[in-house]
């Protein structure tokens, strides 16, 4: 394919689409089809997809059972848009979510359908916390990412994203996330001290908002003990604990909710991205019933709960969460992925990568900030799509579909190893001792 032809395929994007676009700059193919962990561009070139729609494609692209349910619903004249009217599709979703997700975990939340973005769920959650506590400020953490609308952006750490707002922020106090100062500093104890001290300058918070695994911020992972301490601190200070499970939820860490194994019971949980089953937009706020402070229409939106997304989400929940088969498969595949990553010659050592994350949300963090981007580019050239994250783009982020096959994990690990070796040539002596 000549340069000229490739350029003409993307010319309209360059000419008409805003400069705000980002992923397509790193991965400039024009994609046409997708199945499972595979993407195909319009010329039929195959890629393995570890970008995973930034946490949307947990069940892979076009999971056949979900596609079949959506196609049948459309063919049958099912209602597609209904504001927040009662529909059969919404009833089925609520029933499936209660049956397969909430009841088995003994979580008794009320469900709010917000506008379809993750950011809108965060906006709603923060409003709820402020309304129910009568307080204005909330705690958010270093390197947290919660979206780019103003309320959510106030809670987001990234200076580049914050700068783009062109306005100052109010209502958030920033605290260090677990491990921010290294393993030796207990940042939960630091937070406890700041909140207990009337001289600290930190107002009693309406909420403590956090991601259990920080997806955009560098795959920083909160320990179970840290989460339990934060939950205790929230309770002791009358603040609502809000878990942003928008990227790390829906099975990504190995359990449906990322916080399950810590045993904490958040007051509010935000879900989005993968809840829509096959990439259809939907966002939820789950809240303890006593926090359902809304009067009708107070957090409105035209697309609050889209019926096609209900149909897809219901099919995905029925297919993947009515028993523990997917959870067992995630466990097996994450061990396989972990083994392959640990066995790479570039793992560990002063110039090597540190492995972060858990389950199917993994990060490879290099001290040298430029490496992750170079590895991402080298991987793309080999047919593997994998993005970077972290405050300086220093972490390579792996989000394979939870349904990825063992053979695809091996293929992805082989390609990743090849890409890393292309960027950091492996010394012969390292190979011989590996
Ligand atoms: N919270 C987290 C943890 C996220 O990863 C994201 C998106 N990357 C958001 C919130 C915002 O979601 P959206 O982009 O749909 O507004």
Boltz pocket constraint, residues with backbone or C-beta under 6 A from the ligand:
constraints:
  - pocket:
      binder: B
      contacts: [[A, 54], [A, 116], [A, 117], [A, 118], [A, 119], [A, 120], [A, 122], [A, 145], [A, 146], [A, 147], [A, 148], [A, 211], [A, 213], [A, 215], [A, 216], [A, 244], [A, 245], [A, 246], [A, 247], [A, 248], [A, 272]]
      max_distance: 6.0
